[in-house]
């Protein structure tokens, strides 16, 4: 389904006015990436025996919003990154002002991908918008970035680091899984998908911390700004061995919810296993 997700992103880009904004948005959206968030949504829909390809245009709302967050996180006022997915970051390639506007456009357009979808009912659209805004706004991902900025050059507790990772990463993964359940009219399962997304998100971030400690920027495809900006990580706070232990705990929890949701042999679990094996 990756090909269909990319095709939907290209169609979205074709609707934009020919301009530097379109060029910069295309640079950000088509730079690569695993497309894991829209993919997870579509795989949940597939699990519930609906045709996931009917919902690709709604699923890319998650990729638009995720890409907005990366563009803004990379800005000089934030992480000041120069490398993303092996390429110069957007503000390096197109300038800081245009990078801000690309992020603004992607954030706003992500909601339009939901409201314009012909198969979603009004109830489903409202629920998705509520989930997405809750998980990514001032009580979600944005607040996580505030915690991230405040943590630089600070010695913080592992509990606060977990909270930051919940807001910054786990929330959008939760939204991705929950979107699939909402589109499939499986509202009663939302709590289980949300819990799976929590452990998957924390696992992902601890894995990032370990990879940043053990890999090179060339392998990672991005700058190692945690060291440069003296940000706390699992490895810096509790060491590599304890980080692996906590990673294993969240892996066990992921397996628990995979069993609870009866998705052991699904494509969702295949994608989760790919995340576990990632090197960048």
C-alpha positions in Angstrom: 0.0 0.0 0.0 3.0 2.3 0.1 2.7 2.9 -3.6 -0.9 4.0 -3.2 0.0 6.3 -0.3 2.7 7.9 -2.5 0.3 8.2 -5.4 -2.2 10.0 -3.1 0.5 12.4 -1.9 1.4 13.1 -5.5 -2.3 13.8 -6.2 -2.5 16.1 -3.2 0.6 18.0 -4.6 -1.0 18.3 -8.0 -3.9 20.3 -6.5 -1.5 23.0 -5.2 -0.8 26.2 -7.2 2.5 26.1 -9.2 4.8 28.1 -6.9 7.8 27.9 -4.7 5.4 26.7 -2.0 4.4 23.7 -4.1 8.1 23.0 -4.9 9.0 23.1 -1.2 6.0 21.1 -0.1 6.9 18.4 -2.7 10.5 18.4 -1.5 9.3 17.8 2.1 6.6 15.2 1.3 8.4 13.1 -1.3 11.9 13.0 0.4 11.3 9.4 1.5 10.2 7.9 4.8 8.4 4.7 5.8 4.9 6.2 5.6 4.2 4.1 8.7 1.4 6.3 10.1 -1.0 6.2 7.0 0.1 2.6 6.5 -1.0 1.6 10.0 -4.4 3.2 9.5 -5.0 1.3 6.3 -3.8 -2.0 7.8 -6.3 -1.6 10.6 -9.0 -1.1 8.0 -7.8 -4.2 6.2 -7.9 -6.2 9.4 -11.6 -5.4 9.7 -12.2 -6.7 6.2 -12.9 -3.3 4.4 -11.0 -2.2 1.3 -8.2 0.0 2.7 -7.5 1.6 -0.7 -10.9 3.4 -0.4 -9.4 5.4 2.5 -6.0 6.4 1.2 -6.9 10.0 0.8 -7.9 10.2 4.4 -4.9 8.3 5.6 -2.4 10.8 4.1 -3.8 13.4 6.5 -1.5 11.6 9.0 1.5 11.9 6.7 0.8 15.6 6.0 0.7 16.3 9.7 3.7 14.2 10.5 5.7 16.0 7.8 4.7 19.4 9.1 6.0 18.4 12.5 9.4 17.3 11.0 9.7 20.5 9.0 9.0 22.7 12.1 11.1 20.6 14.4 14.1 21.0 12.1 13.9 24.8 12.1 16.8 26.9 13.6 14.5 28.0 16.5 13.8 24.3 17.3 16.3 21.5 16.7 18.3 23.4 14.1 18.8 20.2 12.0 20.6 20.3 8.7 19.9 16.8 7.5 16.6 14.9 7.2 16.2 11.5 5.4 19.7 11.9 4.0 18.9 15.3 2.3 19.4 18.9 3.4 16.4 19.9 5.7 13.7 22.1 4.1 14.9 25.4 5.6 18.4 24.8 4.3 17.1 24.0 0.8 14.3 26.6 0.6 14.8 29.1 3.4 13.4 29.4 6.8 10.3 31.5 5.9 9.1 29.1 3.3 9.7 26.2 5.5 7.4 27.7 8.2 4.7 28.2 5.6 5.1 24.7 4.2 4.5 23.4 7.7 1.5 25.7 8.2 0.0 24.5 4.9 0.5 20.8 5.6 -1.0 21.1 9.1 -4.1 22.9 7.8 -4.5 20.7 4.7 -4.3 17.5 6.8 -7.8 18.2 8.2 -9.2 18.9 4.8 -8.2 15.4 3.7 -10.6 14.2 6.3 -13.5 16.5 5.7 -13.4 16.0 2.0 -13.5 12.2 2.1 -16.6 10.8 0.4 -16.9 7.5 2.3 -16.6 8.8 5.8 -19.8 9.8 7.6 -20.0 13.1 9.4 -19.8 11.3 12.7 -16.6 9.6 11.6 -15.1 12.8 10.3 -15.8 14.6 13.6 -14.3 11.8 15.6 -11.2 11.7 13.5 -10.8 15.5 13.7 -11.3 15.3 17.5 -8.6 12.6 17.8 -6.1 14.3 15.5 -6.4 17.7 17.1 -6.3 16.3 20.6 -3.2 14.2 19.8 -1.3 16.9 18.0 -2.3 20.3 19.3 -1.4 22.2 22.5 -2.3 19.2 24.7 -0.5 16.8 22.5 2.5 16.9 20.0 3.0 20.6 20.3 3.2 20.4 24.0 5.7 17.6 23.6 7.9 19.9 21.6 7.7 22.5 24.3 8.9 19.9 26.8 11.7 19.0 24.4 12.9 22.6 24.1 12.8 23.0 27.9 14.8 19.8 28.4 18.0 21.0 26.6 21.0 21.0 28.9 18.8 19.8 31.8 18.9 16.7 33.9 15.3 15.5 33.9 13.6 12.4 35.3 12.9 9.4 33.2 9.2 9.9 33.9 9.4 13.4 32.3 11.2 12.0 29.4 8.5 9.3 28.9 5.9 12.1 29.1 7.7 14.0 26.4 8.0 10.9 24.2 4.3 10.2 24.7 3.3 13.7 23.4 5.9 13.9 20.7 5.7 10.5 19.1 3.2 8.1 20.6 0.2 10.3 20.3 0.4 10.4 16.5 0.9 6.7 16.3 -2.1 6.3 18.5 -4.1 8.5 16.2 -3.1 6.4 13.2 -4.3 3.2 14.7 -7.5 4.8 16.1 -8.2 6.3 12.6 -8.4 2.8 11.2 -10.8 1.7 13.9 -13.0 4.8 13.4 -13.1 4.3 9.6 -14.1 0.6 10.3 -16.8 1.5 12.8 -15.0 -0.3 15.5 -15.3 2.4 18.2 -15.4 -0.2 21.0 -11.8 -1.1 20.2 -10.4 2.4 20.4 -9.0 2.0 23.9 -7.0 -1.1 22.9 -5.6 0.5 19.7 -4.7 3.6 21.8 -2.8 1.4 24.3 -0.9 -0.4 21.5 0.0 3.0 20.0 1.3 4.2 23.4 3.8 1.3 23.8 4.7 1.4 20.1 5.5 5.1 20.3 7.6 4.8 23.5 9.4 1.8 21.9 10.1 3.9 18.8 11.6 6.7 20.7 13.8 4.6 23.0 14.9 2.8 19.8 15.8 6.2 18.3 17.9 7.0 21.4 19.8 3.8 21.1 20.3 4.2 17.4 21.5 7.8 17.8 24.0 6.5 20.4 25.3 3.6 18.3 25.0 4.8 14.6 26.5 7.5 12.4 24.6 10.4 10.8 25.2 8.7 7.4 23.4 5.6 8.6 20.6 7.5 10.3 20.1 9.9 7.5 19.8 12.8 9.9 21.9 15.0 12.2 22.7 13.8 15.7 21.3 16.9 17.3 20.6 15.3 20.7 24.3 15.3 21.5 24.9 18.7 19.9 22.0 20.4 21.8 22.7 18.3 25.0 19.2 16.8 25.1 18.4 14.1 27.6 17.8 10.6 26.1 17.2 7.2 27.6 20.9 6.4 27.0 22.2 9.6 28.7 19.8 9.2 31.7 20.0 5.4 32.4 22.6 4.0 30.1 22.6 1.6 27.2 21.9 -1.6 29.1 18.9 -0.2 31.0 17.6 1.4 27.9 17.6 -2.1 26.2 15.7 -3.5 29.2 13.0 -0.8 29.0 12.8 -1.4 25.2 12.2 -5.1 25.9 9.4 -4.2 28.4 7.6 -2.1 25.8 8.1 -4.9 23.3 6.4 -7.3 25.7 3.5 -4.9 26.1 3.2 -4.5 22.3 2.9 -8.3 22.1 0.2 -8.3 24.8 -2.0 -5.9 22.9 -1.3 -7.6 19.6 -2.8 -10.7 21.2 -5.7 -8.7 22.8 -6.6 -7.3 19.4 -6.2 -10.7 17.7 -3.8 -9.3 15.0 -1.0 -11.8 15.4 -1.1 -12.7 11.7 -2.0 -9.3 10.3 -0.1 -6.9 8.1 -0.2 -4.5 11.1 2.0 -6.8 13.1 4.3 -7.2 10.0 4.8 -3.4 10.0 5.4 -3.4 13.8 8.0 -6.1 13.3 9.7 -3.9 10.6 9.8 -1.1 13.1 11.6 -3.4 15.5 14.2 -4.2 12.9 14.9 -0.7 11.7 18.4 0.7 11.7 17.5 4.4 11.0 
